[in-house]
Amino acid sequence: MFGLAKVVAQEYPQLKCRCIDLDSATAPSTLWAEWEAGEEDFQVAYRENVRYVERLEAQTLQAAEPQAVSIRENGVYLVTGGLGDIGLQVAHYLGNKQPVHLCLLARSAFPAREQWAEIVREQPHSALAGQIGQIRSIEDSGSSVEVHTVDVADERTLADVLQTIRQQYGAIHGVFHCAGVAGEGLLINKGRAKIAQVLAPKVVGTWLLDRYTEQDRLDFFVLFSSVTSLLGGLGQADYTAANAYLDAFSDYRQAKGRQSVTINWPAWNDTGMAARYRIQKEASPFCGMHPDKAIGILDAVLRRKLARVIVGELNEAHFQTHRYPLPFAISPEIRSMFARPVAWEPETADATPLAPMLTGRTDHTYSAVETRLAAVWQKVLGIPEANVYQSFQEAGGNSILATSLVKEIEQLYPGRINIATLFAYPSIAKMAEYLENKPSAHETPRKAGESETVPLQDKLSDFLKGNVSMENILDYLDQKEWGEEDE
Ligand SMILES: NC(=O)c1ccc[n+]([C@@H]2O[C@H](COP(=O)([O-])OP(=O)(O)OC[C@H]3O[C@@H](n4cnc5c(N)ncnc54)[C@H](OP(=O)(O)O)[C@@H]3O)[C@@H](O)[C@H]2O)c1
């Protein structure tokens, strides 16, 4: 819930949302005092009336206590999400440490071994051929690899698969839980099923994996979380909540005396979901990480007694150009990064790093605001030119990229836009009109459905078909001049 709340506070800045974690030894009057003090800390915990806040501090792995356990020769290791990009890298890593038995748990069906040669021959550049190639290369180094098709959130199938593995090898020595589904979409547009899909592998799956490996006395239970659980992010409510569950679960498991570590990863460069969703490296407070470096860090983490570790380097360039409240406290050392002068001076002519290329108007006339917005659109969406009338979504945007776009525009026009504004004014032309605060008469919107002169009935019909957002509808109703036809 705390992960979800983080994003509620970000998607709805008008709502004040805070998380307070109390133990039973804390007096109700303490909670009341916290409430009355009007504190701003997003997350607070009370233990026996003592107040704690979450604070990010720089640490080195060497400072943590060493752990004696290591990857065993002929050990049996489960990698969930094992055919995903990171899952396969983890499998390679384990196979490089020792000859081991690797059980890759994958949700989608994987072809039987007899078909592999034909697949590689017929579709050599397919994702499937790539996965087959990687499995073969792990096996060439002396390990065995088996793929089990299982949804880790499906209790019965998971229990059966684990039992089969146990019968076959006599033990399970470690779980590397890499299964995950990326989150996308603002809460207002998200249905229960979509949220459940993201929560399933990390919430239900983690709980089931823990429960059904209780008898195995695992050497390793490694949970692949993300820095998103720390930062939140527009459109990331479910993914933040799912990863925050992993973070908390590791402490819970350790409290029961079982090995566990959660790793909050930044984006692995050009890997897996980060690559598919075109995560903007410069838009994150954490630098992207080369997969080889990430694997080196995984190896170092496994040698230490840790319940949770946030790995990676802070993105200094990001802190120099972006200012926004973080949902956690930071140490003075990290704070000094924020105190540096802001490199990007808003509202100056040379503030736009890309040469803007605009299209969409026959007279090729674009306002200064449109030109400035186009540069941001091109940078965030990675497009060579921007059509003034094309909506952000039509130009290839998703809610993750929306986060970056809003942050970039916020740098140019502080305090003028939030995520709702982007969805209400989804094209460069409309956004510019809004920012200039003077609807221009010569503007002919590209789509009839986007015009403020469309009849109410048509607008509502567009809304019901999902073609326009709630914000767009509210904005329309706000600006509409009511006529008899609307009765
Ligand atoms: N990529 C990054 O930079 C990054 C950064 C931070 C954290 N992480 C975390 O690292 C993990 C791996 O990420 P990735 O980038 O490798 O993602 P990926 O390529 O999308 O792989 C994820 C895998 O998880 C599987 N999966 C999803 N739901 C499942 C379920 N219920 N049961 C079994 N398998 C399921 C998927 O199978 P299907 O393909 O069959 O759906 C997919 O193969 C994720 O947990 C992610 O949150 C990744």
The ligand as an SDF file (V2000), in Angstrom:
LIG
                    3D

 48 52  0  0  0  0  0  0  0  0999 V2000
   15.2380   -4.4720  -16.9940 N   0  0  0  0  0  0  0  0  0  0  0  0
   15.6240   -3.6450  -16.0420 C   0  0  0  0  0  0  0  0  0  0  0  0
   16.3800   -2.7270  -16.2850 O   0  0  0  0  0  0  0  0  0  0  0  0
   15.1460   -3.8230  -14.6120 C   0  0  0  0  0  0  0  0  0  0  0  0
   15.4290   -2.8210  -13.6870 C   0  0  0  0  0  0  0  0  0  0  0  0
   14.9950   -2.9700  -12.3780 C   0  0  0  0  0  0  0  0  0  0  0  0
   14.3560   -4.1270  -11.9930 C   0  0  0  0  0  0  0  0  0  0  0  0
   14.0830   -5.0960  -12.9210 N   0  0  0  0  0  0  0  0  0  0  0  0
   13.3850   -6.3000  -12.4700 C   0  0  0  0  0  0  0  0  0  0  0  0
   14.1160   -7.4200  -12.8990 O   0  0  0  0  0  0  0  0  0  0  0  0
   13.2270   -8.4830  -13.2440 C   0  0  0  0  0  0  0  0  0  0  0  0
   13.5240   -8.9950  -14.6490 C   0  0  0  0  0  0  0  0  0  0  0  0
   13.3210   -7.9230  -15.5560 O   0  0  0  0  0  0  0  0  0  0  0  0
   13.5610   -8.0560  -17.1270 P   0  0  0  0  0  0  0  0  0  0  0  0
   13.8980   -6.7190  -17.6130 O   0  0  0  0  0  0  0  0  0  0  0  0
   14.4290   -9.2000  -17.4250 O   0  0  0  0  0  0  0  0  0  0  0  0
   12.0910   -8.3550  -17.6060 O   0  0  0  0  0  0  0  0  0  0  0  0
   11.5880   -9.2660  -18.8060 P   0  0  0  0  0  0  0  0  0  0  0  0
   12.6040   -9.3940  -19.8680 O   0  0  0  0  0  0  0  0  0  0  0  0
   10.2450   -8.7380  -19.1360 O   0  0  0  0  0  0  0  0  0  0  0  0
   11.4150  -10.6640  -18.0940 O   0  0  0  0  0  0  0  0  0  0  0  0
   10.4650  -10.8660  -17.1150 C   0  0  0  0  0  0  0  0  0  0  0  0
   10.0450  -12.2870  -17.2060 C   0  0  0  0  0  0  0  0  0  0  0  0
    9.1260  -12.5570  -16.1470 O   0  0  0  0  0  0  0  0  0  0  0  0
    8.1740  -13.4780  -16.6480 C   0  0  0  0  0  0  0  0  0  0  0  0
    6.9480  -13.4200  -15.8620 N   0  0  0  0  0  0  0  0  0  0  0  0
    6.0930  -12.3880  -15.7120 C   0  0  0  0  0  0  0  0  0  0  0  0
    5.0820  -12.7500  -14.9240 N   0  0  0  0  0  0  0  0  0  0  0  0
    5.2800  -14.0340  -14.5770 C   0  0  0  0  0  0  0  0  0  0  0  0
    4.5810  -14.9640  -13.7900 C   0  0  0  0  0  0  0  0  0  0  0  0
    3.4360  -14.6410  -13.1910 N   0  0  0  0  0  0  0  0  0  0  0  0
    5.0810  -16.2240  -13.6650 N   0  0  0  0  0  0  0  0  0  0  0  0
    6.2310  -16.5730  -14.2710 C   0  0  0  0  0  0  0  0  0  0  0  0
    6.9620  -15.7290  -15.0360 N   0  0  0  0  0  0  0  0  0  0  0  0
    6.4800  -14.4700  -15.1840 C   0  0  0  0  0  0  0  0  0  0  0  0
    7.9410  -13.0380  -18.0740 C   0  0  0  0  0  0  0  0  0  0  0  0
    7.4340  -14.1240  -18.7920 O   0  0  0  0  0  0  0  0  0  0  0  0
    6.5310  -13.8900  -20.1180 P   0  0  0  0  0  0  0  0  0  0  0  0
    7.4580  -13.2970  -21.1050 O   0  0  0  0  0  0  0  0  0  0  0  0
    6.0870  -15.2360  -20.4510 O   0  0  0  0  0  0  0  0  0  0  0  0
    5.4420  -12.9700  -19.7170 O   0  0  0  0  0  0  0  0  0  0  0  0
    9.3370  -12.6260  -18.5140 C   0  0  0  0  0  0  0  0  0  0  0  0
   10.0080  -13.6870  -19.1110 O   0  0  0  0  0  0  0  0  0  0  0  0
   11.8260   -7.9420  -13.1020 C   0  0  0  0  0  0  0  0  0  0  0  0
   11.2860   -8.3770  -11.8850 O   0  0  0  0  0  0  0  0  0  0  0  0
   12.0150   -6.4350  -13.0800 C   0  0  0  0  0  0  0  0  0  0  0  0
   11.0350   -5.8040  -12.3030 O   0  0  0  0  0  0  0  0  0  0  0  0
   14.4500   -4.9670  -14.2220 C   0  0  0  0  0  0  0  0  0  0  0  0
  1  2  1  0
  2  3  2  0
  2  4  1  0
  4  5  1  0
  4 48  2  0
  5  6  2  0
  6  7  1  0
  7  8  2  0
  8  9  1  0
  8 48  1  0
  9 10  1  0
  9 46  1  0
 10 11  1  0
 11 12  1  0
 11 44  1  0
 12 13  1  0
 13 14  1  0
 14 15  2  0
 14 16  1  0
 14 17  1  0
 17 18  1  0
 18 19  2  0
 18 20  1  0
 18 21  1  0
 21 22  1  0
 22 23  1  0
 23 24  1  0
 23 42  1  0
 24 25  1  0
 25 26  1  0
 25 36  1  0
 26 27  1  0
 26 35  1  0
 27 28  2  0
 28 29  1  0
 29 30  1  0
 29 35  2  0
 30 31  1  0
 30 32  2  0
 32 33  1  0
 33 34  2  0
 34 35  1  0
 36 37  1  0
 36 42  1  0
 37 38  1  0
 38 39  2  0
 38 40  1  0
 38 41  1  0
 42 43  1  0
 44 45  1  0
 44 46  1  0
 46 47  1  0
M  CHG  2   8   1  16  -1
M  END
$$$$
